[in-house]
Amino acid sequence: MQVNVTFRHVHPTAALRAYAEEKLARVNKYLRRPVDAHVILSVSKERHVAEITLNADHVILFAQEETHDLYSAIDLALDKLEHQAQKVAAKRKHHKGGPALRGPEPAPSEGGDRGAEPVRIRRVPARLFTVDEAVEQLAASRDEFLVFTNVESRQVAVLYRRQDGGYGLIEPEGR
Protein backbone atom coordinates (compact mmCIF):
# COMPACT_ATOMS: atom_id res chain seq x y z
CA MET A 1 0.00 0.00 0.00
CA GLN A 2 1.30 3.42 -0.92
CA VAL A 3 0.85 6.04 1.82
CA ASN A 4 1.20 9.78 1.20
CA VAL A 5 1.45 11.93 4.30
CA THR A 6 0.92 15.69 3.96
CA PHE A 7 1.73 18.10 6.78
CA ARG A 8 -0.06 21.45 6.94
CA HIS A 9 1.16 24.12 9.34
CA VAL A 10 3.18 21.58 11.28
CA HIS A 11 6.82 20.54 11.09
CA PRO A 12 7.06 17.19 9.24
CA THR A 13 8.54 14.50 11.45
CA ALA A 14 9.53 10.97 10.57
CA ALA A 15 7.89 9.72 13.77
CA LEU A 16 4.43 11.04 12.77
CA ARG A 17 4.83 9.66 9.25
CA ALA A 18 5.88 6.23 10.53
CA TYR A 19 3.06 6.20 13.11
CA ALA A 20 0.44 6.91 10.45
CA GLU A 21 1.84 4.28 8.09
CA GLU A 22 2.05 1.68 10.85
CA LYS A 23 -1.53 2.28 11.96
CA LEU A 24 -2.87 2.10 8.39
CA ALA A 25 -1.61 -1.47 8.17
CA ARG A 26 -4.41 -2.66 10.49
CA VAL A 27 -7.08 -1.42 8.03
CA ASN A 28 -5.31 -3.26 5.20
CA LYS A 29 -6.52 -6.67 6.38
CA TYR A 30 -10.19 -5.83 5.69
CA LEU A 31 -9.81 -4.60 2.12
CA ARG A 32 -8.93 -6.31 -1.12
CA ARG A 33 -6.06 -4.69 -2.99
CA PRO A 34 -5.77 -1.33 -1.23
CA VAL A 35 -4.31 1.02 -3.77
CA ASP A 36 -3.24 4.09 -1.84
CA ALA A 37 -3.88 6.20 1.24
CA HIS A 38 -3.55 9.93 1.72
CA VAL A 39 -3.08 11.26 5.26
CA ILE A 40 -3.33 15.00 5.89
CA LEU A 41 -2.10 16.21 9.28
CA SER A 42 -2.77 19.84 10.12
CA VAL A 43 -2.49 22.13 13.12
CA SER A 44 -4.39 25.37 13.62
CA LYS A 45 -4.07 26.96 17.08
CA GLU A 46 -5.28 24.25 19.47
CA ARG A 47 -6.88 22.09 16.78
CA HIS A 48 -4.95 19.06 15.57
CA VAL A 49 -6.73 17.46 12.64
CA ALA A 50 -6.08 14.14 10.92
CA GLU A 51 -7.82 13.45 7.61
CA ILE A 52 -7.39 10.06 6.01
CA THR A 53 -8.60 9.07 2.54
CA LEU A 54 -8.18 5.44 1.53
CA ASN A 55 -8.68 4.39 -2.10
CA ALA A 56 -9.16 0.65 -2.38
CA ASP A 57 -10.67 -1.63 -5.00
CA HIS A 58 -13.87 0.26 -6.01
CA VAL A 59 -14.17 1.78 -2.52
CA ILE A 60 -13.18 5.18 -1.15
CA LEU A 61 -13.10 5.51 2.62
CA PHE A 62 -12.70 8.84 4.42
CA ALA A 63 -12.34 9.79 8.07
CA GLN A 64 -11.52 13.04 9.82
CA GLU A 65 -10.86 13.64 13.49
CA GLU A 66 -9.93 16.68 15.52
CA THR A 67 -8.31 16.54 18.97
CA HIS A 68 -5.65 18.23 21.05
CA ASP A 69 -2.92 15.82 19.88
CA LEU A 70 -2.01 14.57 16.39
CA TYR A 71 -1.33 11.02 17.58
CA SER A 72 -4.79 10.68 19.15
CA ALA A 73 -6.37 12.28 16.07
CA ILE A 74 -4.68 9.65 13.90
CA ASP A 75 -5.90 6.88 16.23
CA LEU A 76 -9.50 8.12 16.23
CA ALA A 77 -9.60 8.61 12.47
CA LEU A 78 -8.17 5.12 11.94
CA ASP A 79 -10.80 3.66 14.27
CA LYS A 80 -13.46 5.20 12.03
CA LEU A 81 -11.73 3.88 8.91
CA GLU A 82 -11.41 0.41 10.40
CA HIS A 83 -15.13 0.37 11.21
CA GLN A 84 -15.96 1.44 7.64
CA ALA A 85 -13.63 -1.22 6.23
CA GLN A 86 -15.26 -3.90 8.41
CA LYS A 87 -18.68 -2.89 7.07
CA VAL A 88 -17.42 -3.06 3.47
CA ALA A 89 -15.88 -6.49 4.09
CA ALA A 90 -19.08 -7.79 5.72
CA LYS A 91 -21.19 -6.46 2.86
CA ARG A 92 -18.93 -8.13 0.29
CA LYS A 93 -19.01 -11.40 2.18
CA HIS A 94 -22.79 -11.27 2.47
CA HIS A 95 -23.40 -10.39 -1.18
CA LYS A 96 -20.62 -12.37 -2.83
CA GLY A 97 -20.06 -15.39 -0.64
CA GLY A 98 -23.46 -16.26 0.76
CA PRO A 99 -24.69 -19.83 1.12
CA ALA A 100 -26.55 -19.71 -2.23
CA LEU A 101 -23.27 -19.42 -4.12
CA ARG A 102 -21.51 -22.23 -2.29
CA GLY A 103 -23.75 -24.97 -3.65
CA PRO A 104 -26.36 -27.19 -2.09
CA GLU A 105 -26.04 -28.11 1.56
CA PRO A 106 -25.44 -31.78 2.35
CA ALA A 107 -28.51 -33.84 3.14
CA PRO A 108 -29.05 -34.60 6.84
CA SER A 109 -27.93 -38.01 8.02
CA GLU A 110 -30.49 -40.66 8.85
CA GLY A 111 -29.82 -40.36 12.58
CA GLY A 112 -32.13 -37.32 12.82
CA ASP A 113 -31.18 -33.73 13.48
CA ARG A 114 -29.04 -34.36 16.53
CA GLY A 115 -26.28 -32.06 15.21
CA ALA A 116 -28.62 -29.20 14.30
CA GLU A 117 -28.83 -26.50 16.91
CA PRO A 118 -31.56 -23.88 17.18
CA VAL A 119 -30.52 -20.32 16.46
CA ARG A 120 -31.80 -19.00 19.79
CA ILE A 121 -34.10 -20.23 22.51
CA ARG A 122 -35.97 -17.75 24.64
CA ARG A 123 -38.18 -19.07 27.42
CA VAL A 124 -40.87 -16.69 28.60
CA PRO A 125 -43.57 -17.15 31.24
CA ALA A 126 -47.11 -17.18 29.82
CA ARG A 127 -48.86 -14.97 32.40
CA LEU A 128 -52.62 -14.63 32.62
CA PHE A 129 -53.93 -11.51 30.82
CA THR A 130 -56.96 -10.29 28.95
CA VAL A 131 -56.22 -9.08 25.43
CA ASP A 132 -56.55 -5.43 26.56
CA GLU A 133 -54.14 -5.97 29.45
CA ALA A 134 -51.69 -7.68 27.10
CA VAL A 135 -51.83 -4.70 24.70
CA GLU A 136 -51.10 -2.32 27.59
CA GLN A 137 -48.23 -4.53 28.77
CA LEU A 138 -46.68 -4.71 25.28
CA ALA A 139 -47.13 -0.96 24.74
CA ALA A 140 -45.25 -0.27 27.99
CA SER A 141 -42.32 -2.53 27.06
CA ARG A 142 -39.76 -2.41 24.26
CA ASP A 143 -40.35 -6.04 23.28
CA GLU A 144 -41.66 -7.02 19.87
CA PHE A 145 -44.02 -9.70 21.18
CA LEU A 146 -45.73 -10.91 24.35
CA VAL A 147 -46.66 -14.51 25.10
CA PHE A 148 -49.59 -14.77 27.50
CA THR A 149 -52.46 -17.01 28.52
CA ASN A 150 -55.76 -15.51 27.44
CA VAL A 151 -58.18 -15.24 30.39
CA GLU A 152 -61.28 -15.82 28.24
CA SER A 153 -60.10 -18.85 26.24
CA ARG A 154 -57.49 -20.25 28.70
CA GLN A 155 -55.13 -20.81 25.77
CA VAL A 156 -51.65 -19.50 25.09
CA ALA A 157 -51.64 -16.52 22.71
CA VAL A 158 -49.00 -14.27 21.18
CA LEU A 159 -49.45 -10.52 20.81
CA TYR A 160 -46.96 -8.82 18.48
CA ARG A 161 -46.16 -5.35 17.15
CA ARG A 162 -46.89 -4.86 13.48
CA GLN A 163 -44.76 -2.71 11.21
CA ASP A 164 -47.60 -0.22 10.73
CA GLY A 165 -47.65 0.47 14.49
CA GLY A 166 -50.67 -1.69 15.29
CA TYR A 167 -50.78 -5.01 17.12
CA GLY A 168 -51.45 -8.54 15.92
CA LEU A 169 -52.78 -11.46 17.93
CA ILE A 170 -52.00 -15.11 17.28
CA GLU A 171 -54.26 -17.68 18.92
CA PRO A 172 -54.49 -21.43 18.31
CA GLU A 173 -57.59 -22.80 16.63
CA GLY A 174 -60.16 -24.52 18.83
CA ARG A 175 -59.34 -28.04 19.91
Z-matrix of the N, CA and C atoms (Angstrom, degrees):
N
C 1 1.444
C 2 1.528 1 108.19
N 3 1.313 2 115.29 1 134.44
C 4 1.452 3 120.67 2 178.58
C 5 1.523 4 108.65 3 -94.78
N 6 1.338 5 116.77 4 126.71
C 7 1.463 6 122.10 5 -177.45
C 8 1.520 7 108.83 6 -118.10
N 9 1.330 8 116.10 7 124.18
C 10 1.465 9 122.23 8 174.76
C 11 1.522 10 107.51 9 -107.36
N 12 1.306 11 116.56 10 126.08
C 13 1.458 12 121.28 11 178.92
C 14 1.516 13 107.98 12 -114.67
N 15 1.343 14 116.08 13 124.31
C 16 1.455 15 122.36 14 179.43
C 17 1.520 16 108.56 15 -113.76
N 18 1.314 17 116.20 16 132.95
C 19 1.467 18 121.92 17 179.15
C 20 1.526 19 108.25 18 -108.73
N 21 1.317 20 116.87 19 128.08
C 22 1.461 21 121.82 20 177.36
C 23 1.522 22 108.82 21 -119.34
N 24 1.292 23 116.11 22 121.62
C 25 1.467 24 123.02 23 177.73
C 26 1.519 25 112.59 24 58.96
N 27 1.303 26 116.54 25 29.73
C 28 1.459 27 121.33 26 176.90
C 29 1.531 28 107.49 27 -146.42
N 30 1.315 29 115.76 28 146.11
C 31 1.461 30 120.63 29 -179.79
C 32 1.532 31 109.56 30 -69.63
N 33 1.337 32 118.63 31 124.42
C 34 1.467 33 119.99 32 -179.29
C 35 1.527 34 111.05 33 -68.74
N 36 1.325 35 115.33 34 126.96
C 37 1.464 36 119.65 35 177.49
C 38 1.521 37 109.48 36 -121.46
N 39 1.308 38 114.74 37 148.28
C 40 1.462 39 120.15 38 178.71
C 41 1.526 40 110.67 39 -67.75
N 42 1.335 41 116.78 40 -30.17
C 43 1.468 42 120.18 41 -179.19
C 44 1.531 43 111.14 42 -66.19
N 45 1.343 44 117.35 43 -44.06
C 46 1.472 45 120.22 44 177.96
C 47 1.526 46 110.82 45 -64.63
N 48 1.327 47 116.48 46 -42.44
C 49 1.462 48 120.70 47 179.29
C 50 1.535 49 110.55 48 -61.30
N 51 1.318 50 116.74 49 -46.88
C 52 1.467 51 121.09 50 -179.33
C 53 1.532 52 111.00 51 -65.74
N 54 1.327 53 117.20 52 -37.32
C 55 1.466 54 121.10 53 179.46
C 56 1.530 55 110.53 54 -63.70
N 57 1.329 56 116.27 55 -45.04
C 58 1.461 57 120.49 56 179.48
C 59 1.532 58 111.00 57 -64.00
N 60 1.320 59 117.22 58 -43.42
C 61 1.461 60 120.65 59 -179.49
C 62 1.524 61 111.33 60 -66.22
N 63 1.321 62 116.36 61 -39.48
C 64 1.467 63 120.53 62 179.52
C 65 1.528 64 111.33 63 -65.32
N 66 1.324 65 116.47 64 -42.21
C 67 1.464 66 120.35 65 -178.90
C 68 1.528 67 111.95 66 -70.25
N 69 1.325 68 117.81 67 -31.26
C 70 1.469 69 120.59 68 178.93
C 71 1.522 70 111.77 69 -66.48
N 72 1.302 71 117.74 70 -21.48
C 73 1.462 72 121.01 71 -179.47
C 74 1.523 73 111.51 72 -63.90
N 75 1.344 74 118.29 73 -28.82
C 76 1.463 75 119.38 74 -178.50
C 77 1.537 76 112.47 75 -74.17
N 78 1.342 77 117.73 76 -21.04
C 79 1.464 78 120.94 77 175.73
C 80 1.524 79 110.11 78 -80.98
N 81 1.313 80 116.22 79 -24.89
C 82 1.458 81 123.13 80 -177.02
C 83 1.522 82 112.67 81 -57.98
N 84 1.327 83 118.31 82 -31.87
C 85 1.463 84 120.55 83 -175.09
C 86 1.528 85 113.18 84 -70.67
N 87 1.331 86 118.66 85 -17.52
C 88 1.458 87 121.66 86 -178.37
C 89 1.521 88 113.40 87 -91.96
N 90 1.315 89 117.49 88 -16.07
C 91 1.457 90 120.52 89 -173.70
C 92 1.514 91 111.73 90 -111.90
N 93 1.327 92 114.82 91 148.36
C 94 1.454 93 120.19 92 173.47
C 95 1.519 94 108.12 93 -87.74
N 96 1.281 95 116.85 94 133.00
C 97 1.460 96 124.34 95 175.96
C 98 1.534 97 113.96 96 43.22
N 99 1.322 98 118.18 97 65.66
C 100 1.467 99 117.33 98 174.60
C 101 1.526 100 109.70 99 -65.34
N 102 1.291 101 116.09 100 130.48
C 103 1.450 102 120.87 101 -175.00
C 104 1.526 103 110.59 102 -86.08
N 105 1.331 104 116.75 103 -62.38
C 106 1.451 105 118.54 104 -179.85
C 107 1.521 106 111.20 105 -155.16
N 108 1.316 107 115.29 106 161.78
C 109 1.457 108 122.63 107 178.80
C 110 1.517 109 108.49 108 -131.44
N 111 1.324 110 115.44 109 142.53
C 112 1.455 111 120.95 110 177.49
C 113 1.521 112 107.55 111 -124.02
N 114 1.328 113 115.85 112 120.00
C 115 1.459 114 122.62 113 -179.43
C 116 1.521 115 107.48 114 -111.61
N 117 1.331 116 116.10 115 126.21
C 118 1.461 117 121.08 116 177.23
C 119 1.523 118 107.14 117 -115.95
N 120 1.328 119 115.64 118 119.39
C 121 1.460 120 122.12 119 178.82
C 122 1.518 121 107.98 120 -111.98
N 123 1.333 122 116.35 121 122.62
C 124 1.457 123 119.42 122 -178.10
C 125 1.518 124 110.85 123 -135.53
N 126 1.338 125 114.45 124 152.74
C 127 1.461 126 121.57 125 178.67
C 128 1.518 127 107.96 126 -130.21
N 129 1.330 128 115.76 127 131.31
C 130 1.451 129 121.88 128 176.56
C 131 1.523 130 107.40 129 -141.24
N 132 1.314 131 117.24 130 106.34
C 133 1.464 132 124.12 131 -174.11
C 134 1.522 133 109.70 132 56.42
N 135 1.301 134 118.27 133 -113.81
C 136 1.467 135 122.23 134 -178.75
C 137 1.530 136 112.89 135 -95.14
N 138 1.319 137 116.92 136 -1.67
C 139 1.464 138 121.14 137 -176.42
C 140 1.524 139 110.58 138 -93.10
N 141 1.309 140 116.05 139 121.59
C 142 1.468 141 121.56 140 173.92
C 143 1.523 142 106.47 141 -112.20
N 144 1.315 143 115.69 142 118.12
C 145 1.462 144 120.95 143 -172.42
C 146 1.524 145 109.93 144 -117.67
N 147 1.322 146 115.37 145 134.75
C 148 1.465 147 122.10 146 173.27
C 149 1.518 148 108.15 147 -119.65
N 150 1.321 149 116.36 148 121.93
C 151 1.462 150 122.65 149 175.81
C 152 1.517 151 107.45 150 -116.08
N 153 1.329 152 115.76 151 129.81
C 154 1.462 153 119.34 152 -178.95
C 155 1.524 154 108.53 153 -128.14
N 156 1.317 155 116.24 154 126.35
C 157 1.455 156 122.72 155 175.08
C 158 1.518 157 107.30 156 -117.93
N 159 1.322 158 116.27 157 126.31
C 160 1.461 159 121.54 158 -177.69
C 161 1.517 160 108.31 159 -119.75
N 162 1.327 161 117.25 160 118.95
C 163 1.460 162 122.35 161 177.07
C 164 1.518 163 107.58 162 -101.89
N 165 1.318 164 116.03 163 113.16
C 166 1.462 165 120.81 164 177.99
C 167 1.521 166 107.93 165 -116.68
N 168 1.305 167 116.04 166 -167.25
C 169 1.458 168 122.57 167 -178.21
C 170 1.534 169 110.04 168 -65.53
N 171 1.334 170 118.10 169 99.42
C 172 1.459 171 125.26 170 178.50
C 173 1.524 172 113.54 171 64.92
N 174 1.325 173 118.42 172 19.04
C 175 1.456 174 121.85 173 -179.19
C 176 1.521 175 108.62 174 -138.30
N 177 1.335 176 116.05 175 135.25
C 178 1.453 177 121.14 176 173.41
C 179 1.519 178 107.15 177 -120.21
N 180 1.324 179 115.93 178 121.11
C 181 1.456 180 121.61 179 179.86
C 182 1.524 181 108.48 180 -111.62
N 183 1.333 182 116.46 181 140.93
C 184 1.457 183 120.98 182 -178.72
C 185 1.519 184 109.40 183 -138.65
N 186 1.321 185 115.52 184 139.79
C 187 1.463 186 120.97 185 175.34
C 188 1.519 187 108.71 186 -146.66
N 189 1.327 188 114.95 187 144.00
C 190 1.462 189 120.72 188 178.94
C 191 1.518 190 108.09 189 -138.61
N 192 1.311 191 115.97 190 133.98
C 193 1.462 192 121.38 191 178.06
C 194 1.514 193 109.91 192 -137.18
N 195 1.331 194 114.25 193 148.87
C 196 1.459 195 121.03 194 -179.13
C 197 1.522 196 108.33 195 -131.39
N 198 1.335 197 116.73 196 124.42
C 199 1.461 198 121.84 197 178.66
C 200 1.521 199 109.34 198 -142.28
N 201 1.302 200 115.26 199 -165.72
C 202 1.460 201 121.28 200 178.52
C 203 1.531 202 112.26 201 -92.59
N 204 1.340 203 117.07 202 -3.52
C 205 1.460 204 121.79 203 -175.39
C 206 1.526 205 108.29 204 -142.90
N 207 1.324 206 117.82 205 136.80
C 208 1.464 207 120.84 206 -178.71
C 209 1.530 208 112.09 207 -66.63
N 210 1.316 209 117.74 208 -36.68
C 211 1.459 210 120.01 209 -179.79
C 212 1.530 211 110.80 210 -63.68
N 213 1.323 212 117.52 211 -43.82
C 214 1.466 213 119.25 212 179.60
C 215 1.527 214 110.75 213 -70.67
N 216 1.323 215 117.76 214 -32.35
C 217 1.467 216 120.44 215 175.97
C 218 1.525 217 110.57 216 -63.72
N 219 1.336 218 116.21 217 -41.06
C 220 1.465 219 120.23 218 177.25
C 221 1.526 220 109.87 219 -63.25
N 222 1.330 221 117.23 220 -44.94
C 223 1.464 222 121.00 221 179.93
C 224 1.519 223 111.76 222 -60.25
N 225 1.336 224 117.43 223 -46.48
C 226 1.462 225 120.70 224 -178.39
C 227 1.526 226 111.66 225 -66.56
N 228 1.317 227 117.17 226 -40.90
C 229 1.466 228 120.12 227 178.30
C 230 1.528 229 110.73 228 -64.88
N 231 1.332 230 116.51 229 -38.93
C 232 1.467 231 119.17 230 178.86
C 233 1.518 232 111.81 231 -70.41
N 234 1.328 233 118.32 232 -30.55
C 235 1.463 234 120.04 233 173.67
C 236 1.522 235 110.30 234 -62.08
N 237 1.336 236 116.28 235 -43.07
C 238 1.466 237 120.01 236 177.26
C 239 1.530 238 111.10 237 -62.48
N 240 1.335 239 116.01 238 -44.81
C 241 1.464 240 119.90 239 179.85
C 242 1.520 241 111.56 240 -63.10
N 243 1.327 242 116.22 241 -40.09
C 244 1.460 243 119.86 242 179.81
C 245 1.523 244 110.59 243 -63.86
N 246 1.327 245 116.73 244 -40.22
C 247 1.469 246 120.48 245 177.53
C 248 1.532 247 110.35 246 -63.49
N 249 1.323 248 117.11 247 -43.72
C 250 1.465 249 120.26 248 177.70
C 251 1.521 250 111.17 249 -62.27
N 252 1.322 251 116.82 250 -41.86
C 253 1.465 252 120.86 251 -179.89
C 254 1.521 253 111.23 252 -65.60
N 255 1.330 254 117.60 253 -37.15
C 256 1.463 255 121.01 254 176.79
C 257 1.521 256 110.46 255 -63.39
N 258 1.340 257 116.99 256 -41.16
C 259 1.458 258 120.44 257 178.44
C 260 1.525 259 111.32 258 -64.05
N 261 1.333 260 116.68 259 -41.56
C 262 1.466 261 120.56 260 178.77
C 263 1.529 262 109.78 261 -63.56
N 264 1.330 263 116.84 262 -43.76
C 265 1.466 264 120.47 263 -179.24
C 266 1.529 265 110.86 264 -64.88
N 267 1.328 266 117.16 265 -40.51
C 268 1.471 267 120.35 266 178.96
C 269 1.523 268 110.69 267 -66.17
N 270 1.326 269 116.52 268 -39.47
C 271 1.464 270 120.07 269 179.42
C 272 1.526 271 110.27 270 -65.11
N 273 1.331 272 116.80 271 -42.32
C 274 1.466 273 119.63 272 178.51
C 275 1.520 274 111.20 273 -64.06
N 276 1.305 275 115.96 274 -41.51
C 277 1.468 276 119.83 275 -179.67
C 278 1.517 277 110.58 276 -64.80
N 279 1.333 278 116.13 277 -40.81
C 280 1.463 279 120.65 278 -179.62
C 281 1.525 280 111.27 279 -67.36
N 282 1.327 281 117.46 280 -44.22
C 283 1.462 282 120.61 281 -176.01
C 284 1.521 283 112.90 282 -81.15
N 285 1.304 284 117.95 283 -35.24
C 286 1.459 285 120.76 284 -174.38
C 287 1.519 286 113.93 285 -95.96
N 288 1.314 287 117.85 286 -32.45
C 289 1.450 288 118.76 287 -171.95
C 290 1.504 289 113.92 288 -120.29
N 291 1.315 290 117.30 289 32.11
C 292 1.454 291 120.48 290 -178.73
C 293 1.512 292 111.85 291 -69.76
N 294 1.313 293 117.56 292 173.19
C 295 1.457 294 121.20 293 -177.47
C 296 1.533 295 113.70 294 -63.32
N 297 1.321 296 118.62 295 -25.46
C 298 1.465 297 120.59 296 -178.93
C 299 1.522 298 111.40 297 -67.31
N 300 1.325 299 117.32 298 -28.63
C 301 1.461 300 120.05 299 -178.23
C 302 1.520 301 112.96 300 -88.08
N 303 1.295 302 118.15 301 -11.27
C 304 1.461 303 121.20 302 -177.66
C 305 1.521 304 112.64 303 -85.03
N 306 1.302 305 118.25 304 -13.30
C 307 1.454 306 121.08 305 -178.75
C 308 1.520 307 110.78 306 107.88
N 309 1.314 308 116.79 307 176.64
C 310 1.451 309 119.86 308 -177.73
C 311 1.524 310 111.44 309 -68.73
N 312 1.330 311 115.03 310 147.51
C 313 1.457 312 119.85 311 177.42
C 314 1.518 313 109.24 312 -77.32
N 315 1.320 314 118.21 313 150.17
C 316 1.456 315 119.81 314 179.90
C 317 1.530 316 110.80 315 -65.74
N 318 1.321 317 114.69 316 147.71
C 319 1.467 318 119.74 317 -179.82
C 320 1.523 319 109.27 318 -68.93
N 321 1.344 320 117.70 319 146.37
C 322 1.463 321 119.58 320 179.84
C 323 1.526 322 110.54 321 -66.49
N 324 1.314 323 115.60 322 148.77
C 325 1.456 324 119.89 323 179.87
C 326 1.517 325 109.83 324 -72.03
N 327 1.326 326 116.05 325 164.83
C 328 1.457 327 119.63 326 -175.49
C 329 1.515 328 113.13 327 -72.98
N 330 1.294 329 119.21 328 -8.39
C 331 1.458 330 122.29 329 -178.89
C 332 1.522 331 112.89 330 -76.15
N 333 1.316 332 119.65 331 4.42
C 334 1.457 333 121.51 332 -178.31
C 335 1.520 334 109.90 333 96.45
N 336 1.298 335 115.95 334 -169.16
C 337 1.456 336 121.75 335 -178.79
C 338 1.517 337 111.23 336 -100.16
N 339 1.311 338 117.94 337 46.78
C 340 1.455 339 119.87 338 -179.03
C 341 1.523 340 111.87 339 -65.69
N 342 1.338 341 118.14 340 -31.84
C 343 1.457 342 121.62 341 -177.97
C 344 1.523 343 112.94 342 -82.62
N 345 1.334 344 117.89 343 -19.37
C 346 1.455 345 120.59 344 -178.04
C 347 1.522 346 109.90 345 -75.79
N 348 1.321 347 115.09 346 132.75
C 349 1.449 348 120.12 347 179.19
C 350 1.518 349 109.09 348 -113.85
N 351 1.316 350 117.56 349 143.73
C 352 1.466 351 119.01 350 176.34
C 353 1.527 352 110.18 351 -68.41
N 354 1.310 353 115.92 352 153.59
C 355 1.451 354 120.34 353 -179.07
C 356 1.522 355 109.92 354 -64.76
N 357 1.326 356 116.78 355 -47.98
C 358 1.457 357 120.39 356 -178.03
C 359 1.520 358 108.62 357 -160.71
N 360 1.306 359 115.90 358 136.32
C 361 1.461 360 121.01 359 176.76
C 362 1.513 361 107.81 360 -114.03
N 363 1.314 362 116.07 361 128.68
C 364 1.453 363 121.36 362 177.23
C 365 1.518 364 107.97 363 -127.94
N 366 1.307 365 116.34 364 115.05
C 367 1.466 366 121.00 365 179.51
C 368 1.523 367 108.23 366 -96.39
N 369 1.337 368 114.74 367 126.74
C 370 1.461 369 120.17 368 -179.76
C 371 1.517 370 109.24 369 -127.81
N 372 1.336 371 117.52 370 143.72
C 373 1.463 372 119.52 371 176.67
C 374 1.524 373 109.80 372 -73.88
N 375 1.320 374 117.15 373 138.64
C 376 1.463 375 122.28 374 178.33
C 377 1.529 376 107.61 375 -95.64
N 378 1.344 377 117.01 376 86.17
C 379 1.459 378 121.56 377 -177.84
C 380 1.520 379 110.87 378 -76.59
N 381 1.300 380 115.61 379 159.39
C 382 1.455 381 123.30 380 -177.34
C 383 1.528 382 109.80 381 -81.43
N 384 1.340 383 117.35 382 119.75
C 385 1.462 384 122.92 383 178.73
C 386 1.518 385 108.97 384 -143.17
N 387 1.336 386 115.32 385 156.81
C 388 1.461 387 119.86 386 162.56
C 389 1.524 388 105.54 387 -84.40
N 390 1.320 389 116.72 388 168.92
C 391 1.463 390 119.81 389 -179.03
C 392 1.532 391 109.72 390 -63.63
N 393 1.338 392 117.80 391 -40.61
C 394 1.464 393 120.79 392 179.47
C 395 1.524 394 111.46 393 -63.58
N 396 1.323 395 117.70 394 -41.30
C 397 1.457 396 120.99 395 178.09
C 398 1.529 397 110.78 396 -65.49
N 399 1.322 398 116.31 397 -37.38
C 400 1.459 399 120.21 398 179.08
C 401 1.532 400 110.86 399 -65.96
N 402 1.349 401 116.78 400 -39.17
C 403 1.466 402 120.33 401 177.50
C 404 1.528 403 110.04 402 -63.10
N 405 1.323 404 117.15 403 -43.82
C 406 1.470 405 120.47 404 177.94
C 407 1.527 406 110.90 405 -62.05
N 408 1.330 407 116.65 406 -42.25
C 409 1.465 408 121.27 407 -179.50
C 410 1.532 409 110.93 408 -63.49
N 411 1.336 410 116.80 409 -43.84
C 412 1.462 411 120.64 410 179.97
C 413 1.523 412 110.95 411 -68.80
N 414 1.329 413 117.33 412 -37.37
C 415 1.465 414 120.83 413 179.18
C 416 1.527 415 110.73 414 -64.54
N 417 1.328 416 117.17 415 -33.41
C 418 1.466 417 121.08 416 -178.89
C 419 1.528 418 112.56 417 -78.89
N 420 1.320 419 117.90 418 -17.28
C 421 1.468 420 120.43 419 -177.54
C 422 1.527 421 109.98 420 -103.64
N 423 1.320 422 115.74 421 173.51
C 424 1.460 423 121.63 422 177.36
C 425 1.521 424 111.46 423 -101.00
N 426 1.328 425 117.33 424 5.05
C 427 1.457 426 121.56 425 -178.70
C 428 1.524 427 110.69 426 -71.84
N 429 1.319 428 115.03 427 159.47
C 430 1.460 429 121.21 428 178.93
C 431 1.529 430 111.67 429 -90.64
N 432 1.328 431 117.17 430 -20.28
C 433 1.456 432 120.26 431 -179.45
C 434 1.516 433 109.96 432 -147.92
N 435 1.338 434 115.56 433 164.86
C 436 1.461 435 122.05 434 178.26
C 437 1.523 436 107.46 435 -141.13
N 438 1.320 437 116.25 436 123.20
C 439 1.459 438 121.75 437 176.11
C 440 1.517 439 106.97 438 -95.90
N 441 1.333 440 116.61 439 127.67
C 442 1.459 441 119.79 440 -178.30
C 443 1.522 442 109.57 441 -148.77
N 444 1.324 443 115.31 442 164.06
C 445 1.460 444 121.13 443 173.53
C 446 1.520 445 107.49 444 -98.03
N 447 1.323 446 116.18 445 121.93
C 448 1.449 447 122.02 446 -178.00
C 449 1.529 448 109.32 447 -71.58
N 450 1.333 449 117.17 448 128.19
C 451 1.462 450 122.38 449 -177.28
C 452 1.522 451 110.59 450 -63.79
N 453 1.336 452 117.40 451 -41.36
C 454 1.465 453 120.54 452 -176.35
C 455 1.529 454 112.73 453 -69.65
N 456 1.327 455 117.55 454 -45.62
C 457 1.468 456 120.17 455 -174.18
C 458 1.528 457 113.10 456 -97.41
N 459 1.335 458 118.34 457 -13.57
C 460 1.470 459 123.48 458 -177.79
C 461 1.531 460 111.92 459 59.96
N 462 1.321 461 116.93 460 30.04
C 463 1.455 462 121.98 461 177.42
C 464 1.521 463 109.71 462 -120.28
N 465 1.326 464 115.30 463 154.93
C 466 1.454 465 120.35 464 177.89
C 467 1.526 466 108.56 465 -71.74
N 468 1.341 467 116.20 466 136.55
C 469 1.461 468 122.08 467 179.46
C 470 1.524 469 108.58 468 -135.37
N 471 1.322 470 115.20 469 159.78
C 472 1.464 471 121.25 470 178.19
C 473 1.521 472 107.84 471 -124.39
N 474 1.328 473 115.48 472 125.96
C 475 1.460 474 122.11 473 174.91
C 476 1.521 475 106.69 474 -107.28
N 477 1.333 476 117.94 475 131.72
C 478 1.461 477 120.45 476 -176.75
C 479 1.520 478 110.55 477 -135.03
N 480 1.342 479 114.55 478 156.17
C 481 1.472 480 121.23 479 175.67
C 482 1.516 481 108.81 480 -82.38
N 483 1.312 482 115.64 481 133.25
C 484 1.459 483 120.22 482 175.43
C 485 1.511 484 109.65 483 -92.87
N 486 1.312 485 116.87 484 161.72
C 487 1.464 486 120.79 485 -177.70
C 488 1.520 487 112.04 486 -67.18
N 489 1.334 488 117.56 487 -26.01
C 490 1.466 489 119.77 488 179.87
C 491 1.527 490 112.61 489 -82.93
N 492 1.344 491 117.38 490 4.37
C 493 1.461 492 121.05 491 177.49
C 494 1.512 493 113.55 492 98.62
N 495 1.316 494 117.83 493 -13.07
C 496 1.460 495 121.16 494 179.01
C 497 1.526 496 110.85 495 -83.70
N 498 1.311 497 115.10 496 -170.74
C 499 1.466 498 121.32 497 179.91
C 500 1.523 499 109.68 498 -123.42
N 501 1.319 500 116.02 499 149.34
C 502 1.451 501 122.27 500 175.82
C 503 1.519 502 108.76 501 -121.37
N 504 1.332 503 115.97 502 150.40
C 505 1.455 504 121.25 503 -178.46
C 506 1.521 505 108.32 504 -125.19
N 507 1.332 506 116.02 505 129.61
C 508 1.451 507 121.60 506 176.79
C 509 1.520 508 107.67 507 -114.04
N 510 1.342 509 115.34 508 121.92
C 511 1.462 510 121.18 509 178.41
C 512 1.522 511 108.07 510 -129.77
N 513 1.336 512 116.62 511 146.09
C 514 1.472 513 118.36 512 177.44
C 515 1.527 514 110.30 513 -71.35
N 516 1.343 515 114.68 514 154.01
C 517 1.468 516 118.80 515 176.25
C 518 1.497 517 109.24 516 -70.33
N 519 1.325 518 116.88 517 158.88
C 520 1.474 519 121.37 518 -179.16
C 521 1.511 520 112.40 519 -59.53
N 522 1.333 521 115.42 520 145.24
C 523 1.464 522 119.48 521 -177.00
C 524 1.483 523 111.21 522 -95.31
